[in-house]
Amino acid sequence: MEKKPISNSKTVKTALILPPDANAYGTLFGGKLMAHIDDVAAIAAVRHARKSVVTASTDSVDFLQPVKVGETISVEGFVSYVHNTSMEVFVKVEKEGLMSAEKSVCATAFLTFVALDEDGKPTPVPKIYPETNFEKMLFEGAPLRRERRNERRLESQKMAKLFEKEM
């Protein structure tokens, strides 16, 4: 398989935050933002793999600033690393006050997706190569994030077994 540039997977979605999207404080529900993040990340993963994908993990979603009703969010994601059948996707969320034109990053996230073949089994995907300094930084840090992700997954599996014994 031929390597692809990270930029091939770039996906952007913009949304206006309306009252049904908000909590009692007039700010965007975290779960709504997470749905936007997962949607954009999945599209980026499919764009790279050109295969069906499933979310394997959400490493982190860091909510850095609240988003108010009337502001917009721009959710941008791209594949930042590929292992074999899995892809790490980085997502950045920027909010904008439409009247003030003020913009700031309000959230970041890392998610992992697995590509599936026609039988629903994990299947290899093309490797990637970074082009910008930011892409290179994310790419170089990915093996450590992957190691931490795998350690966390083992802990989650252990916990799940303990819960099963309690039932």
Summary of the structure (lengths in Angstrom):
residues: 167
radius of gyration: 17.4
end to end distance: 46.2
largest distance: 55.5
contacts: 504
relative contact order: 0.20
helix: 37%
strand: 38%
